[in-house]
């Protein structure tokens, strides 16, 4: 049977037909009266890309060549576009339209797998809680914050191994959110500087109700330049960080504080290379403060709480919201306790304040 076809004879009526897509297990694409199974289309795209032949598609579904070709023609008729083309000496390949549709399915599949991973974790957490009388820790990937660490210590010190258990992994804001999106953590703590998550770009913009996630504003905190006691270098602006001999200590790549600092440099028209110490990295606000307190650096961006603890000067650059994101279906007493405790502590701690609800 010839793999060629006459594109002119394709069903052009489908151009104006109603199109609807239902993804997930047993998902379908409906175009007018036609219904196509997403999984079969995905198998077809993969098989032809991998083998370069309709026979590969037939083998993948356990069909005869004639049956596979008939199914392919039915797909093309419903879509009103050719999906494959046969080139002499090169076998069968996807058309531009077919490749674009295959790419859309691949991207959607990755997103669905991540969402399924998050929901699986939520179900596992709830099941452990039900079967073990409350045991089972909540896994939290979070950007470092001194107040959050204190609150977690208090929450976890109640009853070791009980329902208030939280396993904390300190990482950058971007990495924390990415782990949540990929189903590698139950919750993520992060911040985006002066930007809202939806305006901060990937991966933060992916946190929304449509992704099955809920966003808790934990608190607002004041960030600024941590300076040696008495500010002996007379630092008043970002431009002062480029002064000869001045030593800066930075946060690690991927941290929300580092991203905020980079945005401020760009807005001020200051190249990173003009700041001595830009590549010197520490992983927590406390570590940045300690480097400055011991005289190894003159300035670094961090929270006011870190400056206050070590007696450093502080030059504010603004307030930001620290968020906690989790699956909407996650039922966790530990999460509820953490949110309540963090909000309560923030309202009575210098450098912090209560965050407005979304």
MINU-963060 format. One line per field, with one value per residue: residue in three letters; x, y, z of N, C-alpha, C in turn; residue number from 1. Coordinates in steps of 0.2 Angstrom, whole numbers. Layout:
! residues N
r	[ala/...] $
n_px	[X/...] $
n_py	[Y/...] $
n_pz	[Z/...] $
ca_px	[X/...] $
ca_py	[Y/...] $
ca_pz	[Z/...] $
c_px	[X/...] $
c_py	[Y/...] $
c_pz	[Z/...] $
k	[NUM/...] $
END
This chain:
! residues 358
r	[unk/unk/unk/unk/unk/unk/unk/unk/unk/unk/unk/unk/unk/unk/unk/unk/unk/unk/unk/unk/unk/unk/unk/unk/unk/unk/unk/unk/unk/unk/unk/unk/unk/unk/unk/unk/unk/unk/unk/unk/unk/unk/unk/unk/unk/unk/unk/unk/unk/unk/unk/unk/unk/unk/unk/unk/unk/unk/unk/unk/unk/unk/unk/unk/unk/unk/unk/unk/unk/unk/unk/unk/unk/unk/unk/unk/unk/unk/unk/unk/unk/unk/unk/unk/unk/unk/unk/unk/unk/unk/unk/unk/unk/unk/unk/unk/unk/unk/unk/unk/unk/unk/unk/unk/unk/unk/unk/unk/unk/unk/unk/unk/unk/unk/unk/unk/unk/unk/unk/unk/unk/unk/unk/unk/unk/unk/unk/unk/unk/unk/unk/unk/unk/unk/unk/unk/unk/unk/unk/unk/unk/unk/unk/unk/unk/unk/unk/unk/unk/unk/unk/unk/unk/unk/unk/unk/unk/unk/unk/unk/unk/unk/unk/unk/unk/unk/unk/unk/unk/unk/unk/unk/unk/unk/unk/unk/unk/unk/unk/unk/unk/unk/unk/unk/unk/unk/unk/unk/unk/unk/unk/unk/unk/unk/unk/unk/unk/unk/unk/unk/unk/unk/unk/unk/unk/unk/unk/unk/unk/unk/unk/unk/unk/unk/unk/unk/unk/unk/unk/unk/unk/unk/unk/unk/unk/unk/unk/unk/unk/unk/unk/unk/unk/unk/unk/unk/unk/unk/unk/unk/unk/unk/unk/unk/unk/unk/unk/unk/unk/unk/unk/unk/unk/unk/unk/unk/unk/unk/unk/unk/unk/unk/unk/unk/unk/unk/unk/unk/unk/unk/unk/unk/unk/unk/unk/unk/unk/unk/unk/unk/unk/unk/unk/unk/unk/unk/unk/unk/unk/unk/unk/unk/unk/unk/unk/unk/unk/unk/unk/unk/unk/unk/unk/unk/unk/unk/unk/unk/unk/unk/unk/unk/unk/unk/unk/unk/unk/unk/unk/unk/unk/unk/unk/unk/unk/unk/unk/unk/unk/unk/unk/unk/unk/unk/unk/unk/unk/unk/unk/unk/unk/unk/unk/unk/unk/unk/unk/unk/unk/unk/unk/unk/unk/unk/unk/unk/unk/unk] $
n_px	[4/3/11/8/-2/-16/-16/-25/-37/-40/-50/-57/-67/-65/-58/-66/-73/-79/-67/-61/-51/-47/-37/-27/-29/-34/-38/-45/-47/-58/-65/-77/-88/-79/-69/-53/-41/-30/-19/-16/-13/-1/7/8/15/27/31/33/42/53/55/53/43/27/25/32/23/12/17/19/6/2/-5/-10/-1/-10/-21/-15/-12/-24/-30/-21/-25/-38/-35/-29/-40/-49/-42/-40/-28/-12/-2/9/23/29/45/55/67/70/60/46/40/36/25/26/15/11/23/22/10/14/24/16/9/19/24/13/11/22/19/7/12/20/11/3/12/14/1/1/10/3/-8/-1/4/-7/-12/-3/-4/-17/-16/-6/-9/-6/8/22/32/31/37/48/54/64/68/81/77/78/68/59/66/67/54/50/58/52/39/42/48/38/31/41/42/28/12/16/28/41/51/65/72/85/86/88/76/71/75/67/54/54/56/44/35/38/35/43/43/33/29/34/45/47/53/51/58/53/43/28/23/17/23/36/42/47/52/41/29/22/15/-1/-19/-24/-14/-17/-12/-10/-7/1/4/16/23/29/45/60/72/89/105/118/129/146/149/144/146/159/163/155/143/130/122/118/128/139/145/154/165/183/192/182/173/162/149/140/124/120/118/102/95/82/86/98/93/85/95/102/92/91/104/103/93/99/109/122/136/138/152/158/158/167/169/157/156/158/150/137/126/116/107/112/125/130/130/138/151/153/153/165/174/178/171/163/150/134/119/104/92/85/84/95/106/103/105/119/124/126/126/112/105/91/82/70/54/48/37/36/33/23/20/9/1/-16/-24/-18/-18/-13/-9/4/7/-3/0/13/10/2/10/21/15/11/23/29/22/27/41/55/59/51/34/16/9/-2/-17/-20] $
n_py	[-6/11/25/38/52/63/79/89/82/81/82/97/103/102/112/122/116/113/112/102/97/84/80/68/52/41/51/62/70/80/84/92/79/69/59/57/47/52/45/35/43/48/37/34/45/44/32/33/43/37/25/29/24/18/5/4/10/1/-10/-6/-4/-17/-20/-24/-19/-14/-10/-1/9/13/18/29/37/40/48/59/63/67/78/86/89/83/71/64/61/53/51/47/35/39/35/37/52/64/77/95/100/88/86/98/95/84/89/97/88/81/91/93/81/80/90/85/73/79/85/74/68/77/76/63/63/70/62/51/57/60/47/40/48/44/30/29/35/49/50/53/63/80/85/99/110/124/141/149/157/166/167/158/146/146/145/132/124/126/121/107/103/100/86/74/65/65/71/84/84/90/89/98/105/115/127/136/148/146/132/126/129/122/109/106/108/97/87/83/87/91/103/121/134/151/166/181/193/210/207/199/182/178/187/185/176/160/147/152/158/147/143/142/142/134/124/116/120/129/145/152/167/169/179/196/202/212/217/221/230/222/228/232/235/252/256/259/261/270/267/270/269/257/259/263/251/248/254/256/242/239/225/213/201/188/180/163/157/156/158/168/180/183/184/195/205/205/210/223/228/228/237/248/250/244/234/217/213/224/224/219/203/198/185/178/167/163/153/156/169/171/166/176/187/183/183/196/201/196/203/199/203/218/221/214/207/205/199/210/204/196/205/212/202/200/213/222/235/241/244/247/240/237/229/212/198/182/166/151/137/124/108/109/99/94/88/93/93/98/107/117/121/126/137/145/147/154/166/172/174/183/195/200/202/211/218/210/208/205/197/201/193/183] $
n_pz	[0/-4/4/0/-2/-7/-3/-6/-6/7/22/23/30/43/47/52/62/78/91/104/118/129/141/150/158/146/137/125/109/102/86/79/74/76/86/93/101/112/118/108/97/102/103/89/84/91/87/73/72/78/70/57/49/44/47/59/67/66/72/85/90/88/76/59/44/35/44/52/43/39/51/52/41/45/56/49/41/50/57/46/40/33/42/41/29/15/9/-5/-2/10/19/30/37/50/46/45/52/59/67/75/82/89/97/105/112/119/127/135/141/149/158/164/170/180/188/191/199/210/215/219/229/238/241/246/258/265/267/274/286/290/292/301/313/312/310/300/290/283/268/265/253/254/252/261/277/292/302/297/300/314/317/312/320/332/329/326/338/346/347/343/328/327/321/317/311/300/286/282/268/263/250/235/229/216/214/224/221/208/212/219/208/200/208/218/231/245/248/245/249/246/238/228/227/224/216/211/211/198/190/190/181/174/187/194/189/186/197/201/202/192/191/201/213/229/236/249/257/268/276/276/273/277/266/263/261/270/281/287/304/309/296/288/275/270/262/252/241/227/218/225/228/219/222/223/230/238/245/241/246/240/237/232/215/209/220/228/233/227/214/215/218/206/197/202/200/186/183/188/179/181/179/183/184/188/202/215/221/217/213/224/234/246/256/264/273/286/284/275/283/293/286/284/297/302/295/283/272/265/262/258/252/261/274/286/299/300/300/312/321/322/324/313/302/292/276/269/255/252/254/254/249/257/252/254/245/240/236/232/236/247/263/278/295/299/289/291/304/303/294/302/314/308/303/315/322/314/315/327/326/323/307/300/295/295/281/267/263/249] $
ca_px	[0/7/10/7/-9/-17/-18/-31/-43/-41/-57/-56/-72/-63/-55/-71/-76/-77/-62/-60/-46/-48/-31/-27/-30/-40/-39/-47/-47/-64/-66/-84/-91/-74/-65/-47/-38/-23/-13/-15/-9/5/11/9/20/33/34/35/48/58/57/53/39/20/25/33/17/8/20/19/0/0/-9/-7/1/-16/-25/-12/-12/-31/-31/-18/-29/-43/-33/-28/-46/-52/-39/-40/-21/-8/2/15/24/34/50/58/74/70/55/40/42/30/24/27/9/12/28/20/5/18/27/11/7/25/24/7/12/27/16/3/16/22/5/1/17/12/-5/2/13/-2/-12/3/5/-14/-13/2/-7/-23/-14/-1/-11/-3/15/24/34/29/44/47/60/63/73/83/75/80/62/56/70/65/47/51/61/47/34/45/50/32/31/45/39/21/9/19/35/43/58/67/78/86/89/86/69/69/75/62/48/54/55/37/31/40/32/49/42/26/28/40/45/51/51/53/59/48/39/23/25/15/27/43/44/47/46/36/23/18/11/-8/-25/-25/-9/-18/-8/-12/-1/0/9/18/25/33/52/64/79/94/112/121/136/150/146/146/147/165/165/150/139/123/118/121/134/145/147/159/171/189/194/176/172/155/148/134/120/121/114/95/92/78/90/103/89/83/101/104/87/93/110/101/89/104/114/128/138/140/159/161/157/172/166/151/156/159/143/135/120/111/107/116/132/132/131/144/157/154/154/172/179/180/168/160/143/130/111/101/86/86/85/102/110/102/108/126/126/128/122/108/103/85/81/63/50/45/33/39/27/23/15/8/-4/-22/-27/-14/-21/-7/-8/10/7/-7/3/18/8/-1/16/25/12/11/29/31/19/30/48/58/61/45/27/11/7/-9/-20/-21] $
ca_py	[0/17/29/44/55/69/84/92/79/80/85/104/105/102/119/127/112/114/108/101/92/82/76/64/45/40/58/63/76/80/89/90/73/64/58/54/45/55/40/32/48/49/31/35/50/42/26/35/47/32/20/31/20/16/-2/4/12/-5/-15/-3/-6/-24/-20/-25/-13/-11/-7/5/14/15/22/35/41/42/54/64/65/71/84/90/90/77/70/61/62/48/53/41/33/41/32/41/56/68/84/101/100/82/87/103/92/79/93/99/82/80/96/92/75/82/94/81/69/82/86/68/67/81/74/56/64/72/56/47/60/59/40/39/51/40/23/28/39/55/50/55/70/84/87/106/113/131/146/151/163/165/166/151/141/146/142/125/121/126/116/101/101/98/79/71/60/66/74/91/83/93/88/104/105/122/127/142/149/143/125/124/128/117/102/106/107/90/81/80/90/92/111/125/141/155/173/184/200/215/204/194/176/178/192/183/171/153/143/155/159/141/142/145/137/129/119/112/123/135/149/155/172/168/185/200/204/218/215/227/228/221/232/232/240/259/257/263/262/275/264/273/267/251/262/263/244/247/258/252/239/236/218/211/194/187/174/158/157/152/161/174/186/184/186/202/209/205/214/229/230/229/243/254/250/242/227/212/212/230/223/214/198/196/178/175/165/160/149/158/176/171/166/182/192/181/184/203/202/194/207/196/207/224/222/209/208/200/201/214/200/193/211/213/197/201/219/225/241/239/249/244/241/236/223/207/193/175/162/144/134/116/105/111/93/91/89/92/97/101/113/122/123/130/144/149/150/159/172/174/176/188/201/203/201/217/216/206/210/201/197/202/187/184] $
ca_pz	[0/-5/9/-2/-2/-10/2/-8/-4/15/24/25/34/50/49/55/66/85/93/111/120/136/143/156/156/141/135/118/105/98/81/76/77/76/92/93/107/113/119/101/93/104/101/82/83/93/82/66/73/80/65/50/44/46/50/66/71/66/77/92/92/87/71/53/41/32/49/55/38/39/56/51/37/49/60/45/39/56/58/40/39/33/48/38/22/13/4/-8/0/17/23/32/43/52/42/50/57/63/72/80/86/93/102/110/116/123/133/140/145/155/164/167/174/186/192/194/204/216/218/222/236/243/243/251/264/269/268/280/292/292/294/307/318/312/309/293/289/277/265/263/250/255/252/268/281/299/305/296/303/321/318/310/326/337/327/326/344/350/348/338/324/327/314/316/308/294/284/278/263/261/243/232/228/210/215/229/217/203/215/220/202/198/213/222/238/247/249/243/252/241/237/222/228/224/211/212/207/191/186/191/176/177/187/199/186/185/203/200/204/187/192/207/219/233/238/256/259/275/279/272/277/274/263/261/261/276/281/293/310/308/289/287/268/268/257/252/235/224/214/230/229/214/224/223/236/242/245/241/247/236/238/227/210/210/226/227/235/221/208/216/217/199/194/204/196/179/183/189/174/184/177/188/184/192/209/217/226/215/212/231/236/253/255/269/275/292/282/272/289/297/283/285/304/304/292/276/266/267/261/255/252/266/278/292/305/300/302/319/326/322/325/307/299/287/272/267/248/251/257/249/252/257/251/254/240/241/232/234/239/253/270/283/301/300/285/294/310/301/292/308/318/304/303/322/324/309/317/332/325/319/300/297/296/292/274/265/260/242] $
c_px	[4/5/9/-1/-10/-20/-24/-37/-44/-47/-56/-61/-70/-60/-59/-75/-74/-72/-61/-55/-47/-42/-32/-28/-35/-42/-41/-47/-54/-64/-72/-86/-85/-71/-59/-44/-31/-18/-11/-11/-2/10/12/15/27/36/36/42/54/60/56/48/32/20/27/27/12/11/19/12/-3/-5/-6/-5/-6/-21/-22/-13/-20/-33/-27/-22/-35/-41/-32/-35/-50/-49/-39/-33/-17/-3/9/16/30/39/54/65/75/65/49/42/36/30/26/21/10/17/26/15/9/21/23/10/13/25/19/8/17/24/11/6/18/17/3/6/16/6/-4/6/8/-6/-8/4/-2/-15/-9/-1/-13/-21/-9/-3/-8/5/16/26/32/36/43/54/59/69/75/79/75/73/59/59/68/58/47/53/56/41/36/46/44/32/35/42/31/19/12/26/35/50/60/73/79/89/87/79/67/69/69/55/48/53/47/33/33/38/38/48/35/24/34/39/49/49/54/55/53/42/34/25/23/19/34/46/44/53/40/29/19/14/4/-13/-25/-20/-11/-15/-11/-6/-3/6/10/19/28/40/56/70/83/101/115/128/140/148/149/147/153/166/160/146/132/119/122/128/140/148/153/165/177/191/188/175/165/154/141/130/121/116/107/91/87/81/95/99/87/89/102/99/89/99/108/98/94/109/121/130/140/148/162/161/162/169/159/150/157/152/143/128/114/112/112/124/134/134/137/151/158/156/162/177/181/177/165/153/140/123/108/95/89/88/92/107/109/105/116/129/129/124/118/105/97/84/73/60/48/41/37/33/28/18/15/2/-11/-25/-23/-17/-16/-8/-2/10/3/-4/9/16/6/5/20/22/12/17/31/28/22/38/50/60/56/39/22/10/0/-11/-21/-29] $
c_py	[6/22/37/46/61/74/88/89/78/84/92/107/106/108/123/123/114/109/108/96/91/77/72/56/44/46/58/70/75/86/87/84/68/65/54/53/48/50/36/37/48/43/32/40/48/36/28/39/42/28/23/27/19/9/-1/6/6/-9/-12/-4/-13/-24/-22/-19/-10/-7/-1/11/17/20/29/40/43/48/60/67/69/77/89/92/84/77/68/62/56/51/47/40/36/39/37/45/61/75/89/101/94/83/92/100/87/83/95/94/80/84/95/86/76/85/90/76/72/84/80/66/71/78/67/58/66/67/52/50/59/52/38/42/47/33/23/33/46/56/51/62/73/86/94/108/120/135/148/157/161/163/160/146/140/143/135/121/121/121/109/98/99/91/76/65/60/69/81/90/86/91/94/103/112/123/134/142/145/135/123/123/123/110/101/104/100/85/79/83/91/99/114/131/145/162/176/191/205/213/199/188/176/182/190/179/164/152/146/156/153/139/145/140/132/124/115/114/128/138/153/160/171/174/189/201/209/216/222/225/228/224/231/237/247/261/261/264/267/273/267/271/260/253/262/256/243/251/253/249/237/229/216/203/192/181/169/159/153/155/167/180/188/187/193/207/210/210/221/232/232/236/249/254/248/235/223/212/218/229/217/210/196/188/174/173/162/158/152/165/176/170/172/187/190/183/192/205/201/198/205/200/213/225/215/210/202/203/205/210/197/199/212/208/198/208/223/231/238/245/246/245/239/230/218/202/186/171/155/141/126/114/107/105/91/93/87/96/101/108/119/125/128/137/148/152/155/166/176/177/182/195/204/203/207/214/212/209/205/202/198/195/188/184] $
c_pz	[0/1/7/-2/-6/-5/1/-6/3/17/27/29/41/52/53/61/73/87/101/113/128/137/149/153/152/138/127/115/101/93/77/79/78/83/92/99/107/114/112/97/95/102/93/81/85/89/76/67/74/74/58/46/48/49/57/70/71/72/84/95/91/81/64/50/38/38/51/50/38/45/55/46/40/53/55/42/44/57/52/38/38/39/46/31/21/8/2/-5/7/22/25/38/44/48/48/55/62/69/77/85/91/99/107/115/121/129/138/144/151/160/167/172/181/190/195/200/211/219/222/229/241/246/248/258/268/271/274/286/294/295/300/313/318/310/301/292/283/274/262/260/251/254/260/271/288/303/304/299/310/321/317/316/331/335/328/333/349/352/342/335/324/320/313/312/301/292/279/274/261/254/241/230/222/211/219/225/212/206/217/214/199/203/217/230/239/247/247/246/248/241/231/222/228/219/213/208/200/187/186/186/179/182/191/196/185/191/202/202/198/187/198/213/222/236/244/257/267/279/274/277/273/272/262/262/268/276/287/298/309/300/287/280/266/262/258/246/232/220/219/230/224/216/224/230/240/240/246/242/244/239/232/221/211/216/225/228/229/215/209/215/210/195/196/201/189/178/184/184/176/182/183/189/187/199/211/223/223/214/219/233/243/252/259/271/281/289/279/278/292/293/284/292/305/300/285/270/269/266/257/256/256/270/284/298/305/302/309/323/327/323/319/306/294/283/268/259/247/255/252/253/252/257/253/250/241/237/235/238/245/259/275/289/301/295/289/301/308/298/298/312/315/304/310/324/320/312/323/332/321/312/297/299/293/285/272/262/253/240] $
k	[1/2/3/4/5/6/7/8/9/10/11/12/13/14/15/16/17/18/19/20/21/22/23/24/25/26/27/28/29/30/31/32/33/34/35/36/37/38/39/40/41/42/43/44/45/46/47/48/49/50/51/52/53/54/55/56/57/58/59/60/61/62/63/64/65/66/67/68/69/70/71/72/73/74/75/76/77/78/79/80/81/82/83/84/85/86/87/88/89/90/91/92/93/94/95/96/97/98/99/100/101/102/103/104/105/106/107/108/109/110/111/112/113/114/115/116/117/118/119/120/121/122/123/124/125/126/127/128/129/130/131/132/133/134/135/136/137/138/139/140/141/142/143/144/145/146/147/148/149/150/151/152/153/154/155/156/157/158/159/160/161/162/163/164/165/166/167/168/169/170/171/172/173/174/175/176/177/178/179/180/181/182/183/184/185/186/187/188/189/190/191/192/193/194/195/196/197/198/199/200/201/202/203/204/205/206/207/208/209/210/211/212/213/214/215/216/217/218/219/220/221/222/223/224/225/226/227/228/229/230/231/232/233/234/235/236/237/238/239/240/241/242/243/244/245/246/247/248/249/250/251/252/253/254/255/256/257/258/259/260/261/262/263/264/265/266/267/268/269/270/271/272/273/274/275/276/277/278/279/280/281/282/283/284/285/286/287/288/289/290/291/292/293/294/295/296/297/298/299/300/301/302/303/304/305/306/307/308/309/310/311/312/313/314/315/316/317/318/319/320/321/322/323/324/325/326/327/328/329/330/331/332/333/334/335/336/337/338/339/340/341/342/343/344/345/346/347/348/349/350/351/352/353/354/355/356/357/358] $
END
